[in-house]
């Protein structure tokens, strides 16, 4: 449900201004430069609260109890924290007016926090009051960030909110990060998160440390890394998490998962660029890369994989058993995109041991990678049990295997796989058959051996997958053409 607490806050503020005269007394919140304006601005639309508060109607004429409570708190702000506060006889609506009154610019914002703390300890904070206080807090944060002051002031304010038990159902720390980020102040966002971690807490609001695979953020470092990743700064997101960890701070476990996700995205972009580069080299558009360029490419690839191992080790060491599956899932994606067959296969088995059955297509992709790299043992392990699956499933797996052999240049293995498919009653796709035959024809020119090509043609002809064909062979020594009908 979208936020509506701003309407409640605005109505209550108007009522408070009409009810009470302006106070000449003003206290600043410790470490902050200002409190809030008479009309606290609404939180950004991206933030959502647990409940929506209906707008407050116009305030009735003040009675003696409300006026006396306000005057008493202005004279003795510390009395708001007393167990027998002058607030006990006020109604919930009057208590909300008190909150908004002290939250206005020029009045005692610290006293507003003390009043909220008394309400919490007295078990008098309902959903509407929580939303009102959250709207007030958002206004304070927006003004501190917008004023361009010290980020420590914002962290101090959040610490005060945390002390009085403000739990609006979302993270006010994340709100502050989002405000800095949306204003283009990336350095301030990083500095603010660093300050929050140095203080040893996550600040006010929301459940922290929650790891949700569907995109929920679990803390300030993870949220900031997530913002970077959403802007396409994948490498910077990874460096941020690593830097915080290696500088002695304690990022939340979920930030490691965000870092791994960013690594996977970076690896995908890197692999895509490499494929395009190799294609340009192959068709002659650009010259062949020199040794220095190849070294740089290999070094960058190695760094990506090393960061993946580093982040996964931290996540496993500091996280619960529920994190393990997410770690292996991301490592599987990373190694698959990087074309590391044996490492990817290892992550497959790790996921199975944890009860997280990978998608069947992932097996096929890893199978193709291992085949392209000539990893015969891994291919046998991955093919185990394929014969017991459905015909459609077997055909897909064998087709991936065949394509892997073709890509890796293992043409004879590809030919054997194609004939094995025919023996299993599976009919390879036309493009797969054509690819193997074309590669075998090139092999004839290089080796002069006809046996594999003729054997495959004969097998395909027996299954009516090709028509009669003639094999031509030119013997240079005798300047003789030889033809053979299959």
Protein Blocks (a to p, Z undefined) as FASTA:
>chain_A
ZZfklmmmmmmmmmmmmmpccdfbdcddehiabfcdfbdcdddfkbccfbdcdddddddd
ddfklmmmmmmmmmmmmlmmpmbbcklmpcfklmmmmmmmmmpghiafklmmmmmmmmmm
nopacfklmmmmmmmmmmmmmmmmmnopafklmmmmmmmmmmnopaghpafklmmmmmmm
mnopamlmmmmmmmmmmnopabeeijehiacfklpacbjklmmmmmmmmnopamlmmmmm
mmmmmnopacdfklmmmmmmmmmmmmmmmmmmmmmmmmmmmnomaccddfklmmmmmmmm
mmmmmmmmmmmmmmmmmmcfklmmmmmmmmmmmmmmnopaklmmmmmmmmmmnopacdfk
lmmmmmmmmmmnopaklmmmmmgoklmmcfklmmmmmmmmmmmmmmnopaklmmmmmmmm
mmnopacdfklmmmmmmmmmmmmmmnopaklmmmmmmmmmmnopaccdddddddfklopa
cdddZZ
